[in-house]
């Protein structure tokens, strides 16, 4: 079983992959109505099909076999731009499994902007790969950030902002927490 060779406190390490962030229909409609566009910050990429999505490189991390601890690091980010020129840039976000939050750097400060819930339905783990497919909701801090910078939040705190998918290869070397 995965994690059988781990010492207490060690995580199953994973390598580089991709994280896909698809705006929910409600969030996409609210952003469009407010005149706000979503683009990717490099090295992320906007989805070419115009569905309001962003693809970010996952640069690594680790997860406990029971999914209660771990971190996932991403590069790039999200650029929400209002038609009047106001911009909210959310950079280099990372997930903390223990807190069930995505944190990001915004104007030099760390903000817990998204929340998620890990369970066996959201994650698929094989000896070679970790695959995740789960909705992420906007936190109180995330909704306040949107309102502060852009004048409106696309969804209320606790509502889904993105449906996400990600895949990373698992590595043989465990890491400590």
C-alpha positions in Angstrom: 0.0 0.0 0.0 1.1 3.6 -0.7 3.0 5.0 2.3 3.9 1.6 3.8 7.6 2.5 3.7 7.2 5.9 5.2 8.5 6.9 8.7 6.2 8.9 10.9 5.8 12.4 9.7 7.0 11.7 6.1 4.9 12.5 3.1 4.7 10.8 -0.3 6.5 13.2 -2.6 5.2 14.2 -6.0 6.8 15.8 -9.0 5.8 18.3 -11.6 2.3 18.3 -13.2 -0.5 20.6 -14.3 -3.4 22.1 -12.4 -6.5 23.1 -14.3 -8.8 25.8 -12.9 -12.2 26.1 -14.6 -14.4 29.0 -13.5 -17.9 27.7 -12.5 -20.7 28.9 -14.8 -22.0 31.1 -12.0 -18.6 32.7 -11.4 -17.9 33.2 -15.2 -21.3 34.9 -15.6 -20.8 37.2 -12.7 -17.3 38.2 -13.9 -18.6 38.8 -17.4 -21.5 40.9 -16.1 -19.1 43.0 -14.0 -16.7 43.5 -16.9 -13.9 41.5 -15.3 -11.7 39.2 -17.4 -9.5 36.3 -16.2 -6.0 35.8 -17.7 -3.1 33.6 -16.5 0.1 35.0 -15.0 3.2 33.4 -16.5 4.1 30.6 -16.6 0.4 29.8 -16.3 -1.7 29.7 -19.5 -5.3 30.7 -20.1 -7.4 28.0 -21.7 -7.6 28.5 -25.4 -11.3 27.6 -25.6 -12.3 30.8 -23.8 -14.1 28.9 -21.0 -12.6 31.1 -18.3 -10.0 28.7 -17.2 -6.3 28.8 -16.3 -3.7 26.0 -16.4 -0.8 26.4 -13.9 2.3 24.3 -13.5 2.5 22.3 -10.3 6.1 22.4 -9.2 5.9 19.7 -6.6 5.0 18.9 -3.0 4.0 16.0 -0.9 0.9 14.4 0.7 0.3 12.0 3.6 -1.3 8.7 2.6 -4.5 9.6 4.5 -4.6 13.1 2.8 -4.6 15.0 6.1 -1.2 16.7 5.7 0.7 18.0 2.8 1.4 20.8 0.4 1.2 21.4 -3.3 3.1 24.3 -5.0 2.0 26.1 -8.2 3.7 28.7 -10.2 2.1 31.5 -12.2 -1.3 32.7 -11.2 -4.5 34.5 -11.9 -5.0 38.0 -13.3 -8.5 39.4 -12.8 -8.8 42.7 -14.7 -11.8 45.1 -14.5 -12.7 47.0 -17.6 -11.8 50.3 -15.8 -8.2 49.1 -15.3 -8.3 47.7 -11.7 -6.4 44.5 -11.4 -6.3 41.7 -8.9 -3.2 39.5 -9.4 -3.0 36.3 -7.4 0.5 34.8 -7.7 2.2 31.5 -6.9 -0.5 29.9 -4.9 -0.1 26.7 -2.9 -2.4 24.3 -1.2 -2.2 23.2 2.4 -4.0 19.9 3.0 -4.1 20.2 6.8 -5.8 23.6 6.5 -7.9 22.7 3.4 -6.9 26.1 1.9 -5.1 27.5 -1.1 -2.9 30.4 -0.1 -1.5 33.0 -2.5 0.7 36.1 -2.6 -1.3 39.2 -3.2 0.4 42.6 -3.0 3.2 41.0 -0.9 0.9 39.4 1.6 -0.2 35.8 2.0 -3.9 35.3 1.7 -6.0 32.1 2.3 -8.2 32.8 -0.7 -9.7 29.4 -1.6 -11.0 26.4 0.4 -11.3 22.7 -0.6 -12.2 19.4 0.9 -10.1 16.3 0.3 -11.7 12.9 0.3 -11.6 9.6 -1.5 -14.0 10.9 -4.1 -11.9 14.0 -4.9 -8.6 12.2 -5.0 -7.3 9.1 -6.8 -4.0 7.7 -5.7 -2.1 4.9 -7.4 1.5 3.9 -6.8 2.6 6.1 -9.7 0.2 9.1 -9.8 -2.0 11.4 -7.7 -5.1 12.8 -9.5 -7.5 15.3 -8.0 -10.8 16.6 -9.3 -12.6 18.9 -6.9 -14.5 22.1 -6.5 -12.8 25.0 -4.7 -14.8 27.7 -2.9 -14.0 31.3 -2.2 -13.1 32.0 1.4 -14.2 35.0 3.4 -10.7 36.5 2.9 -10.9 35.7 -0.8 -14.4 37.4 -1.2 -13.2 40.4 0.7 -10.1 40.7 -1.5 -12.2 40.7 -4.7 -14.5 43.3 -3.2 -11.6 45.5 -2.0 -9.7 45.5 -5.2 -12.4 45.0 -8.0 -15.5 46.3 -6.2 -17.3 43.0 -6.5 -16.8 39.3 -5.7 -17.8 36.8 -8.4 -19.4 34.5 -5.8 -20.1 34.7 -2.1 -17.7 33.2 0.4 -18.4 29.5 0.6 -19.5 29.2 -3.0 -17.6 27.4 -5.8 -15.3 29.7 -7.8 -13.4 27.0 -9.7 -13.7 23.3 -10.6 -10.2 22.0 -10.5 -8.3 19.0 -11.9 -4.7 18.1 -11.4 -2.3 15.3 -12.0 1.2 14.7 -10.7 3.5 11.7 -10.7 4.5 10.2 -7.4 8.2 10.0 -6.5 9.9 7.2 -4.6 11.6 9.5 -2.1 9.6 10.5 0.9 9.9 14.0 2.4 9.5 15.1 6.0 6.9 17.7 7.0 
